[in-house]
Amino acid sequence: MDKPKILVRLTSQLREKGDKNAYSNALGILRKNGVIEPDSLGLTEKGKVRDKMSAEERAIERRAKNSNNDPEDYSYDPKTNQATLKYGRKVK
């Protein structure tokens, strides 16, 4: 079974930050968040949706979910993998 893309991406991000246990930490994070099944590398329904999303879509969804703003109010910076409010938009 191939590793889910979301697991590969998170492992890579953690490695870039110097995490020596990047794979097991990524697996733990994704399992804790209900993205990967607790006893396998299989994706949950939530995981299947998130795995199909691009990094940009996930970043924007994360930021919008934690605010009262619409996803359209955000722009994505691939260098930082962060979504920020577009210039001139007000926080609701």
C-alpha positions as CSV (number, residue, x, y, z in Angstrom):
1,M,0.0,0.0,0.0
2,D,1.4,3.4,-1.0
3,K,1.6,6.1,1.7
4,P,-1.1,8.7,1.5
5,K,0.1,12.0,-0.1
6,I,-0.9,14.0,3.0
7,L,1.3,11.7,5.2
8,V,4.3,12.2,2.8
9,R,3.8,15.9,2.7
10,L,3.6,16.3,6.5
11,T,6.6,14.1,7.0
12,S,8.6,16.2,4.6
13,Q,7.5,19.4,6.4
14,L,8.5,18.0,9.8
15,R,11.9,16.8,8.4
16,E,12.6,20.3,7.0
17,K,12.0,21.7,10.5
18,G,14.6,19.2,11.9
19,D,12.3,16.6,13.4
20,K,14.3,13.4,13.7
21,N,11.1,11.3,14.1
22,A,9.2,13.1,11.4
23,Y,7.4,10.0,10.0
24,S,6.1,8.7,13.3
25,N,5.2,12.2,14.5
26,A,3.3,12.9,11.2
27,L,1.5,9.6,11.6
28,G,0.5,10.5,15.2
29,I,-0.7,14.0,14.2
30,L,-2.8,12.6,11.3
31,R,-4.3,9.8,13.5
32,K,-5.1,12.3,16.3
33,N,-6.8,14.5,13.8
34,G,-8.9,11.7,12.4
35,V,-7.2,11.7,9.0
36,I,-5.6,8.2,9.1
37,E,-7.1,5.0,10.6
38,P,-5.7,4.2,14.1
39,D,-4.4,0.7,13.1
40,S,-3.3,1.1,9.5
41,L,-2.2,3.6,6.9
42,G,-5.8,3.7,5.5
43,L,-7.5,7.1,5.2
44,T,-10.7,7.9,7.0
45,E,-13.5,9.6,5.1
46,K,-12.1,12.9,6.4
47,G,-8.7,11.8,5.3
48,K,-9.8,11.0,1.8
49,V,-11.2,14.5,1.4
50,R,-8.1,16.1,2.8
51,D,-5.7,13.9,0.8
52,K,-7.4,15.1,-2.5
53,M,-6.9,18.7,-1.5
54,S,-3.9,20.7,-2.5
55,A,-1.6,22.2,0.2
56,E,-3.1,25.6,-0.7
57,E,-6.7,24.4,-0.2
58,R,-5.8,22.8,3.1
59,A,-4.0,26.0,4.4
60,I,-6.9,28.2,3.4
61,E,-9.5,25.9,4.8
62,R,-7.6,25.7,8.1
63,R,-7.3,29.5,8.4
64,A,-11.0,30.1,7.4
65,K,-12.2,27.5,9.8
66,N,-10.5,29.2,12.7
67,S,-12.0,32.6,11.8
68,N,-15.2,34.1,10.7
69,N,-13.9,34.9,7.3
70,D,-14.7,33.2,4.0
71,P,-12.0,31.1,2.2
72,E,-12.1,33.7,-0.6
73,D,-10.7,36.3,1.8
74,Y,-7.4,34.5,2.0
75,S,-4.3,34.2,-0.2
76,Y,-1.7,31.5,0.0
77,D,2.0,31.7,0.3
78,P,3.6,28.4,-0.9
79,K,7.0,29.4,0.7
80,T,5.5,29.3,4.2
81,N,2.4,27.1,3.5
82,Q,0.3,29.8,5.2
83,A,-2.9,31.5,4.2
84,T,-3.2,35.2,5.1
85,L,-6.0,37.7,4.7
86,K,-5.8,39.5,1.4
87,Y,-4.8,43.1,1.7
88,G,-7.8,45.4,2.4
89,R,-9.9,42.6,3.9
90,K,-11.2,43.1,7.4
91,V,-11.3,40.4,10.0
92,K,-15.0,39.7,10.7
